[in-house]
């Protein structure tokens, strides 16, 4: 795999550092860990679900940590399975794991559930009111106010900005 140099883009952009860091880490030649297997599902426009197959792990052996823009899931199995040496074959994976998921801005963990060997984590994207798009009114040199008179006809009055501010 090739390595890309993002430094020309870093010089001409502001606020995209996380994006370039993510792209650079994705292009590194690192062995990708594939345990435990997982699914990522888009439930609705602002809701997501991550499901990990963690068969053999109990609730107290799994730790879920949500940091800023990072979800870390760690599993540590208590080693007491083969103390007596009765196993002829041990094929169920119970090795320790750590899975990291990069989260977008304003995505938070809503809850987690462990059922039938599947760990399900619900995620919700909540955009703050200040970040939501809003319509901006255009004010000219004067504004018009429409008022209804007693005889049912509408009358238009022009007011200057100075009278509106008062």
N, C-alpha and C positions, 0 to 999 in steps of 0.2 A: 504494500500500500504506500502511496506517495504521501509526503509531508507537504502541507501548504503553508506559505508564508502570508500571514494576515496583517503584518506590520504596516503596509501601505494603507489598509482600510482603517486600522486603529488610529493613524495620524489624522484622518479626515472625518472621523465620526466621534460623537460624544454620547456616552451612556450605553454603548453596546459592548462593554467589556465582558459581561457575562456570556453573551452570545459567542464572542470570539474564543473565550476560554473553553466553552462547551465544544465548539467545532474543533479546536486544537486537541482536546482530550479525546474526542471521538476518532481522530485520525492517527492517534498513537498506536504503535504496534504492541498492544497489551493483550494478553490472553484473556478473553472474555469468560467470566465465570457463568456457568449455566445451571447452577444449583442454588436454590430450588427453582423449578420451572414456574412461570407466572404468566398471567393474562392481564392486559390493560383494556378496559372497556369504556366506551363513551356512553353513558346512560342517558344524558340529555345535553342540551347546549352548555350547561354550566355544572354538570355532575359527571364524575368519573369513578371507576371502580378498578382496584388492583386486586387480583386474586392470586395467592401463592399456594402451591401444593407443599404442605409441611406435615406430611403424614408421620406419625410417631412423636411429634412434639406436643407437649402440654402447654396450656395457657401461660403458666409461670416460667416456661423455658424460652419464651419469645418476648423480645423487647422492641417496641416501636417508638422511634424518636422522630419528632417533626421539628426541624430547625428551619431557619429562614431559607426558603427555596430548596430544601433538601429533606427527603424522607429516608430514614435509615431503619431497616428491619434486621434485627440480629436474633439468631437462634443458637442456644447453647444447650446441648443435651447432657443430662447427668449420666455419666458413664457408670452404669451398674448392670449392664445387660449380660455380659459374659463373665461374671465373677465366678460362677460355679463351673464353667466350661462345658455346659450341656449342648451348646449350639453346634450343629454340624455344618451349617451354612448361615451366614449373616448377610443377606442381600438388601435389607431395608436400610436405606441411608439415614444415618443419624448424626452425620458430621456437623460441626458448627458451621454457620454461614453468616454472611452479612450482605444484604442486598441494598443498594442505594438507588434512589429515584430522584432525578432532578425535577423540581416542581416549578411551574411558571409563577409569575408574580400574581398575588392575590388568590392563590390556591391554598386551601387549608384542609386538614384532615378532620372529617366530621365524625368518624367512628370506625371501629374495627370489630370483627367477629370471627371466632374460630369454631368451625362446625365441620364434622366429617373429614378432618384432615386438610381442610381448605381455610386459609386465612384470607378474609375479605376486608379490604380497607376502602372506605367511602371517602371520596374527595369532592370538595365543592369549590368552585371559583366564585368569589364575591368581590366584585369591583366596587370600590368606595364611590359614594355619591359625587365626590369632587372629581373623580376620574371618568365618570360617565359622560357621554356626549350631551350637550345641552344647546338649545337654540338661543342665539344672541339677537336681540332686537337692534335694528339699525335706527339711530336717532339722527335726524337732519338738523338744520338750523332752527326749525320750529316744529312743534308737534301739533297734531290735530286731535281735538276732543269732540266726540259726537255726543250731543245731549238731546234728549227728547223734550219738546216743549209741551205745554198744556193742551194745545190744539192737535196733538198727535203727529206733527211734522218734526223732522229731525233738523237740528241746527248745528252747524259746524263752527267751532270757535278755534282760532289760531292763538296759541300761546307761545311766548318765547321761552327759552331755557331758563332765563333768570326768574320768571314767575313760577316755573315748575319747581325750582330749587328752594323757593321760599316757603 
